[in-house]
Amino acid sequence: MLSLRWEILIIFIPRFLYVGLSISQAYLIQDAVRFVQGSDKPGSISTGYGLIGAFAFVYIGLAVGFGISNSQF
């Protein structure tokens, strides 16, 4: 019975990752729009680099989560 718990957990982790990153896309796009509207503030270069990293993390995570969850069936 213990091994069945691990199998169920392995199935749901990529799906939770995918759902969480899909929800975070809306907030990330909202922050990107705010950045573009007022990019002349001090420290905006580091904020821009942070947004680039966040977009890379979200979209790579979505691809990996989707790939892993679809390859298990």
C-alpha positions, 0 to 999 in steps of 0.5 A, spaced: 500 500 500 505 504 501 508 503 494 501 505 491 502 512 495 508 514 491 506 512 484 500 517 486 504 522 488 509 521 482 503 522 478 500 529 481 507 533 482 508 534 475 500 536 474 501 541 480 507 544 477 503 545 471 497 548 474 501 553 479 505 555 473 499 556 469 496 561 474 502 564 475 502 566 468 497 572 469 501 575 475 507 575 471 504 578 465 501 583 469 508 585 472 511 585 465 506 590 463 507 595 469 514 594 467 513 597 460 509 602 462 514 605 467 521 603 465 524 609 467 525 608 474 531 607 478 533 599 478 529 598 472 534 594 469 535 589 474 527 588 474 527 587 467 532 582 468 528 579 473 522 578 469 526 575 463 528 570 468 521 569 471 518 568 464 524 563 462 522 559 469 515 559 468 515 557 460 520 552 461 517 549 467 510 549 463 514 545 458 517 540 463 511 539 467 507 538 461 512 533 458 513 529 464 505 528 465 504 526 458 509 521 458 507 517 464 501 514 461 
